[in-house]
Amino acid sequence: MIMEFEYETTLRLWEVLWTHYPSEHLHLYVCVAILKRHRAKIMGEQMDIDTLLKFINELSGQIDLDLVLRDAEALCVYAGENGVASIPPGTPPSLSSQDASIYQQQDDEVL
């Protein structure tokens, strides 16, 4: 089995994503950063969806997390409010207001 990142790197990625800094949707910007880094090849070869998925799978073990996180943060900052407005409400990890009330009740019960 090929792993994308080493264990410590995976933990760091999860920690960064869980902070929700600079956005709760940083995971989407990480995906865009990876695609952006390889856009010349993707666009140059005019990949269809199957070829693109194969190409992305073959990136396993070749992604520099530091560069991707830096690019993702820059994309997020650059997109700003317009970027936030373009993400449909309820896109994970967002919770709908109904789901958020469940967590509120749990907090009250613990106290």
MDAnalysis code that builds the backbone (N, CA, C; Angstrom):
import MDAnalysis as mda
import numpy as np

u = mda.Universe.empty(333, n_residues=111, atom_resindex=np.repeat(np.arange(111), 3), trajectory=True)
u.add_TopologyAttr("name", ["N", "CA", "C"] * 111)
u.add_TopologyAttr("resid", np.arange(1, 112))
u.add_TopologyAttr("resname", ["MET", "ILE", "MET", "GLU", "PHE", "GLU", "TYR", "GLU", "THR", "THR", "LEU", "ARG", "LEU", "TRP", "GLU", "VAL", "LEU", "TRP", "THR", "HIS", "TYR", "PRO", "SER", "GLU", "HIS", "LEU", "HIS", "LEU", "TYR", "VAL", "CYS", "VAL", "ALA", "ILE", "LEU", "LYS", "ARG", "HIS", "ARG", "ALA", "LYS", "ILE", "MET", "GLY", "GLU", "GLN", "MET", "ASP", "ILE", "ASP", "THR", "LEU", "LEU", "LYS", "PHE", "ILE", "ASN", "GLU", "LEU", "SER", "GLY", "GLN", "ILE", "ASP", "LEU", "ASP", "LEU", "VAL", "LEU", "ARG", "ASP", "ALA", "GLU", "ALA", "LEU", "CYS", "VAL", "TYR", "ALA", "GLY", "GLU", "ASN", "GLY", "VAL", "ALA", "SER", "ILE", "PRO", "PRO", "GLY", "THR", "PRO", "PRO", "SER", "LEU", "SER", "SER", "GLN", "ASP", "ALA", "SER", "ILE", "TYR", "GLN", "GLN", "GLN", "ASP", "ASP", "GLU", "VAL", "LEU"])
u.atoms.positions = np.array([
    [0.839, -1.188, 0.000],
    [0.000, 0.000, 0.000],
    [0.877, 1.241, 0.000],
    [0.613, 2.155, -0.913],
    [1.374, 3.399, -0.991],
    [0.644, 4.448, -0.157],
    [1.377, 5.097, 0.719],
    [0.780, 6.158, 1.532],
    [1.192, 7.502, 0.944],
    [0.260, 8.429, 0.932],
    [0.535, 9.756, 0.392],
    [1.573, 10.499, 1.221],
    [1.358, 10.559, 2.534],
    [2.255, 11.276, 3.425],
    [2.711, 10.343, 4.540],
    [3.836, 10.676, 5.106],
    [4.291, 9.953, 6.288],
    [3.336, 10.279, 7.434],
    [3.372, 9.459, 8.456],
    [2.443, 9.589, 9.582],
    [2.488, 10.992, 10.198],
    [3.675, 11.496, 10.494],
    [3.811, 12.812, 11.131],
    [3.290, 13.926, 10.230],
    [3.526, 13.783, 8.942],
    [3.052, 14.781, 7.984],
    [1.527, 14.754, 7.904],
    [0.953, 13.565, 7.952],
    [-0.501, 13.430, 7.940],
    [-1.112, 14.083, 9.172],
    [-0.493, 13.857, 10.328],
    [-0.985, 14.492, 11.553],
    [-0.931, 16.010, 11.439],
    [0.155, 16.529, 10.869],
    [0.284, 17.978, 10.700],
    [-0.792, 18.519, 9.777],
    [-1.056, 17.807, 8.684],
    [-2.104, 18.237, 7.760],
    [-3.456, 18.280, 8.462],
    [-3.794, 17.239, 9.209],
    [-5.070, 17.228, 9.933],
    [-5.134, 18.371, 10.935],
    [-4.050, 18.604, 11.639],
    [-4.042, 19.688, 12.618],
    [-4.284, 21.037, 11.951],
    [-3.631, 21.254, 10.819],
    [-3.822, 22.512, 10.082],
    [-5.266, 22.644, 9.635],
    [-5.836, 21.571, 9.103],
    [-7.226, 21.632, 8.633],
    [-8.194, 21.852, 9.788],
    [-7.941, 21.250, 10.941],
    [-8.841, 21.393, 12.091],
    [-8.818, 22.778, 12.707],
    [-7.762, 23.545, 12.475],
    [-7.723, 24.899, 13.032],
    [-8.717, 25.823, 12.339],
    [-9.101, 25.451, 11.101],
    [-9.978, 26.280, 10.259],
    [-9.344, 27.636, 9.956],
    [-8.018, 27.716, 10.049],
    [-7.313, 28.939, 9.679],
    [-6.750, 28.757, 8.294],
    [-6.869, 29.677, 7.404],
    [-7.616, 30.928, 7.447],
    [-9.076, 30.758, 7.044],
    [-9.504, 29.502, 6.837],
    [-10.884, 29.247, 6.443],
    [-11.268, 27.835, 6.874],
    [-12.533, 27.649, 7.194],
    [-12.992, 26.299, 7.496],
    [-12.973, 25.425, 6.247],
    [-12.827, 26.043, 5.093],
    [-12.807, 25.316, 3.824],
    [-11.405, 25.228, 3.241],
    [-10.400, 25.267, 4.107],
    [-9.015, 25.191, 3.635],
    [-8.782, 23.922, 2.825],
    [-9.473, 22.845, 3.160],
    [-9.300, 21.589, 2.423],
    [-9.598, 21.772, 0.931],
    [-10.564, 22.624, 0.600],
    [-10.871, 22.887, -0.805],
    [-9.734, 23.647, -1.475],
    [-9.162, 24.606, -0.749],
    [-8.038, 25.367, -1.279],
    [-6.799, 24.482, -1.428],
    [-6.644, 23.491, -0.565],
    [-5.536, 22.533, -0.694],
    [-5.691, 21.765, -2.008],
    [-6.904, 21.324, -2.305],
    [-7.152, 20.617, -3.567],
    [-6.841, 21.500, -4.765],
    [-7.287, 22.743, -4.712],
    [-7.021, 23.675, -5.807],
    [-5.522, 23.924, -5.940],
    [-4.824, 24.050, -4.809],
    [-3.371, 24.289, -4.840],
    [-2.641, 23.132, -5.518],
    [-3.073, 21.907, -5.246],
    [-2.445, 20.743, -5.888],
    [-2.700, 20.771, -7.391],
    [-3.949, 21.030, -7.784],
    [-4.269, 21.104, -9.211],
    [-3.536, 22.252, -9.886],
    [-3.451, 23.389, -9.206],
    [-2.773, 24.563, -9.765],
    [-1.290, 24.275, -10.009],
    [-0.675, 23.565, -9.086],
    [0.744, 23.238, -9.203],
    [1.013, 22.362, -10.431],
    [0.009, 21.588, -10.855],
    [0.170, 20.668, -11.989],
    [-0.664, 21.088, -13.202],
    [-1.133, 22.310, -13.203],
    [-2.054, 22.744, -14.260],
    [-1.456, 22.695, -15.654],
    [-0.157, 22.981, -15.808],
    [0.455, 22.970, -17.146],
    [0.317, 21.581, -17.783],
    [0.598, 20.548, -17.025],
    [0.483, 19.185, -17.544],
    [-0.986, 18.819, -17.778],
    [-1.841, 19.161, -16.828],
    [-3.267, 18.827, -16.947],
    [-3.874, 19.510, -18.164],
    [-3.608, 20.796, -18.308],
    [-4.172, 21.547, -19.428],
    [-3.466, 21.205, -20.741],
    [-2.158, 21.026, -20.663],
    [-1.385, 20.722, -21.871],
    [-1.799, 19.415, -22.519],
    [-2.138, 18.449, -21.700],
    [-2.556, 17.153, -22.227],
    [-4.057, 17.043, -22.388],
    [-4.775, 18.119, -22.038],
    [-6.238, 18.153, -22.143],
    [-6.859, 16.866, -21.584],
    [-6.527, 16.597, -20.328],
    [-6.957, 15.347, -19.696],
    [-8.469, 15.287, -19.532],
    [-9.026, 14.134, -19.864],
    [-10.434, 13.900, -19.536],
    [-10.477, 13.497, -18.062],
    [-11.664, 13.310, -17.516],
    [-11.808, 13.062, -16.083],
    [-11.109, 11.775, -15.651],
    [-11.190, 10.727, -16.460],
    [-10.542, 9.464, -16.092],
    [-9.024, 9.611, -16.059],
    [-8.478, 10.284, -17.038],
    [-7.032, 10.502, -17.085],
    [-6.591, 11.408, -15.943],
    [-7.397, 12.417, -15.644],
    [-7.082, 13.318, -14.542],
    [-7.062, 12.564, -13.210],
    [-8.051, 11.726, -12.964],
    [-8.089, 10.950, -11.726],
    [-6.885, 10.012, -11.623],
    [-6.515, 9.389, -12.726],
    [-5.334, 8.518, -12.733],
    [-4.082, 9.337, -12.425],
    [-3.960, 10.497, -13.042],
    [-2.813, 11.369, -12.818],
    [-2.723, 11.793, -11.355],
    [-3.849, 12.198, -10.774],
    [-3.873, 12.627, -9.375],
    [-3.485, 11.464, -8.457],
    [-4.000, 10.275, -8.716],
    [-3.640, 9.105, -7.913],
    [-2.150, 8.812, -7.990],
    [-1.552, 9.068, -9.140],
    [-0.124, 8.799, -9.316],
    [0.761, 9.852, -8.647],
    [0.163, 10.916, -8.127],
    [0.936, 11.921, -7.386],
    [1.289, 11.451, -5.979],
    [0.759, 10.303, -5.598],
    [1.003, 9.769, -4.266],
    [2.494, 9.737, -3.955],
    [2.850, 10.319, -2.816],
    [4.244, 10.356, -2.381],
    [5.073, 11.455, -3.018],
    [4.464, 12.269, -3.888],
    [5.207, 13.313, -4.591],
    [4.762, 14.724, -4.227],
    [3.830, 14.857, -3.308],
    [3.284, 16.170, -2.968],
    [4.054, 16.757, -1.794],
    [4.579, 17.958, -1.998],
    [5.289, 18.676, -0.931],
    [4.248, 19.438, -0.116],
    [3.947, 18.937, 1.071],
    [2.879, 19.509, 1.883],
    [3.135, 20.971, 2.234],
    [4.371, 21.323, 2.552],
    [4.673, 22.712, 2.898],
    [4.312, 23.660, 1.764],
    [4.702, 23.300, 0.541],
    [4.389, 24.162, -0.612],
    [2.886, 24.229, -0.860],
    [2.222, 23.090, -0.755],
    [0.779, 23.057, -0.997],
    [0.038, 23.887, 0.045],
    [0.415, 23.763, 1.320],
    [-0.249, 24.553, 2.363],
    [-0.004, 26.044, 2.181],
    [1.198, 26.397, 1.780],
    [1.511, 27.812, 1.533],
    [0.662, 28.338, 0.376],
    [0.576, 27.548, -0.705],
    [-0.244, 27.949, -1.857],
    [-1.724, 28.020, -1.484],
    [-2.199, 27.052, -0.702],
    [-3.604, 27.026, -0.304],
    [-3.950, 28.248, 0.538],
    [-3.073, 28.605, 1.461],
    [-3.321, 29.791, 2.283],
    [-3.358, 31.044, 1.416],
    [-2.424, 31.148, 0.479],
    [-2.394, 32.313, -0.417],
    [-3.669, 32.378, -1.260],
    [-4.111, 31.247, -1.778],
    [-5.350, 31.223, -2.558],
    [-6.544, 31.645, -1.717],
    [-6.584, 31.175, -0.492],
    [-7.686, 31.506, 0.412],
    [-7.713, 33.001, 0.715],
    [-6.552, 33.558, 1.011],
    [-6.459, 34.994, 1.307],
    [-6.825, 35.798, 0.060],
    [-6.312, 35.373, -1.094],
    [-6.591, 36.068, -2.346],
    [-8.078, 36.027, -2.683],
    [-8.716, 34.878, -2.475],
    [-10.141, 34.741, -2.787],
    [-10.996, 35.585, -1.854],
    [-10.569, 35.711, -0.600],
    [-11.254, 36.556, 0.367],
    [-12.738, 36.283, 0.471],
    [-13.492, 37.331, 0.656],
    [-14.950, 37.210, 0.819],
    [-15.614, 36.654, -0.434],
    [-15.068, 36.973, -1.611],
    [-15.643, 36.435, -2.846],
    [-15.524, 34.922, -2.874],
    [-14.404, 34.400, -2.370],
    [-14.212, 32.949, -2.306],
    [-15.196, 32.309, -1.357],
    [-15.373, 32.917, -0.190],
    [-16.313, 32.389, 0.797],
    [-17.723, 32.391, 0.218],
    [-18.086, 33.453, -0.480],
    [-19.426, 33.568, -1.052],
    [-19.665, 32.536, -2.156],
    [-18.590, 32.012, -2.750],
    [-18.724, 31.042, -3.840],
    [-18.883, 29.609, -3.349],
    [-18.657, 29.370, -2.061],
    [-18.777, 28.026, -1.507],
    [-20.219, 27.850, -1.026],
    [-20.927, 26.872, -1.579],
    [-22.337, 26.697, -1.205],
    [-22.501, 26.467, 0.297],
    [-23.523, 27.073, 0.898],
    [-23.788, 26.849, 2.321],
    [-23.965, 25.363, 2.611],
    [-23.441, 24.924, 3.742],
    [-23.555, 23.531, 4.137],
    [-22.449, 22.638, 3.599],
    [-21.516, 23.222, 2.804],
    [-20.400, 22.429, 2.307],
    [-19.549, 22.006, 3.489],
    [-19.270, 20.706, 3.621],
    [-18.465, 20.260, 4.766],
    [-17.145, 21.013, 4.824],
    [-16.638, 21.354, 5.988],
    [-17.074, 20.905, 7.294],
    [-18.132, 21.775, 7.943],
    [-18.755, 22.686, 7.218],
    [-19.820, 23.505, 7.796],
    [-20.972, 22.641, 8.272],
    [-21.627, 23.090, 9.307],
    [-22.824, 22.432, 9.793],
    [-24.019, 23.326, 9.517],
    [-25.125, 22.720, 9.178],
    [-26.332, 23.523, 9.052],
    [-26.726, 23.985, 10.453],
    [-27.570, 24.963, 10.553],
    [-27.976, 25.461, 11.874],
    [-28.677, 24.373, 12.672],
    [-29.356, 23.451, 12.013],
    [-30.011, 22.346, 12.717],
    [-28.973, 21.423, 13.345],
    [-27.921, 21.096, 12.594],
    [-26.871, 20.225, 13.114],
    [-26.119, 20.895, 14.241],
    [-25.904, 22.187, 14.147],
    [-25.163, 22.910, 15.173],
    [-25.901, 22.862, 16.505],
    [-27.238, 22.823, 16.462],
    [-28.005, 22.781, 17.711],
    [-27.767, 21.474, 18.461],
    [-27.467, 20.403, 17.757],
    [-27.170, 19.127, 18.400],
    [-25.944, 19.271, 19.298],
    [-24.925, 19.937, 18.782],
    [-23.708, 20.121, 19.564],
    [-23.930, 21.058, 20.740],
    [-24.794, 22.023, 20.557],
    [-25.128, 22.942, 21.646],
    [-25.745, 22.175, 22.802],
    [-26.661, 21.257, 22.505],
    [-27.322, 20.478, 23.546],
    [-26.325, 19.585, 24.277],
    [-25.395, 18.998, 23.540],
    [-24.393, 18.152, 24.173],
    [-23.544, 18.952, 25.148],
    [-23.170, 20.170, 24.764],
    [-22.373, 21.019, 25.633],
    [-23.129, 21.343, 26.903],
    [-24.437, 21.636, 26.772],
    [-25.247, 21.974, 27.936],
    [-25.348, 20.790, 28.894],
    [-25.472, 19.579, 28.350],
    [-25.620, 18.400, 29.177],
    [-24.355, 18.114, 29.984],
    [-23.189, 18.395, 29.400],
    [-21.918, 18.135, 30.071],
    [-21.757, 19.032, 31.274],
    [-22.240, 20.272, 31.183],
    [-22.111, 21.219, 32.283],
    [-22.989, 20.789, 33.393],
])
